[in-house]
Amino acid sequence: MSDANIKGSKTYDNIWISKQTKQVFTGQCDVVREGLSSPWIPKGWTWGGVVSDHCPAWAQFYTGRDLDTGDLKIGPEVIKFALTD
């Protein structure tokens, strides 16, 4: 990303996720390219340059999803306590 090409021309900014994490990925993601300049950063002989040649990336994931089917049978009826001396 640069002042001359705000859309960028290369892919620098990625989010890498594991196979397990991919199961809770919603499919929503993007790279923020707007609003990344500052009036305090030089832009040649003027001001208002870009903060970095990298951009923030975001991704959305589901929460509260139980992907581990191994513990689905655990409930109060399965839990047993043993008293020992």
C-alpha positions in Angstrom: 0.0 0.0 0.0 1.3 3.5 -0.8 0.0 7.0 -1.4 0.1 6.2 -5.2 -1.8 2.9 -4.9 -4.2 2.8 -1.9 -5.6 -0.5 -3.1 -2.2 -2.1 -3.0 -0.6 -4.4 -5.6 0.7 -7.3 -3.4 -0.7 -9.6 -0.8 1.3 -8.9 2.4 -1.4 -9.1 5.0 -2.9 -12.5 5.8 -4.5 -14.5 8.6 -3.4 -18.1 8.7 -5.7 -20.6 10.5 -5.5 -24.3 11.3 -7.8 -27.0 9.9 -9.6 -27.1 13.3 -10.0 -23.3 13.3 -11.4 -23.4 9.8 -14.4 -25.3 11.1 -15.5 -22.2 13.1 -14.6 -19.7 10.4 -17.7 -17.9 9.2 -16.3 -17.0 5.8 -16.3 -13.3 6.6 -12.9 -11.6 6.3 -11.3 -8.5 4.7 -8.4 -6.2 4.7 -8.9 -2.6 5.9 -7.5 -0.2 3.4 -9.4 3.0 4.2 -8.5 5.6 6.8 -4.9 4.5 7.1 -3.3 7.9 6.6 -2.3 10.5 9.2 -1.9 14.3 8.9 1.3 13.9 10.9 3.1 11.6 8.5 5.1 13.1 5.6 3.9 12.4 2.1 6.8 13.6 0.0 7.0 17.3 0.6 3.5 17.5 2.1 1.7 15.8 4.9 -1.0 13.1 5.1 1.0 10.0 4.3 0.0 6.4 4.9 0.8 4.9 8.3 2.4 1.7 6.9 2.7 -0.4 3.8 0.8 -3.1 5.7 -2.9 -3.1 6.4 -5.0 -4.6 9.3 -6.7 -7.8 8.4 -9.8 -9.2 10.2 -11.7 -12.5 10.2 -15.0 -13.6 11.9 -15.3 -16.8 13.8 -18.2 -18.6 15.5 -18.2 -18.8 19.2 -19.9 -21.3 21.5 -19.7 -24.1 18.9 -18.8 -27.5 20.3 -16.9 -29.4 17.7 -15.7 -32.1 20.1 -18.3 -34.8 19.9 -16.4 -37.0 22.4 -17.8 -35.2 25.4 -21.5 -34.9 24.3 -22.5 -37.7 26.7 -21.1 -36.1 29.7 -23.9 -34.9 32.1 -24.9 -35.2 35.7 -26.1 -38.8 35.2 -22.6 -39.9 34.0 -20.5 -38.3 36.7 -19.8 -40.6 39.6 -18.0 -39.8 42.8 -16.1 -42.3 44.9 -15.4 -41.7 48.6 -12.2 -43.2 49.8 -10.6 -43.3 53.3 
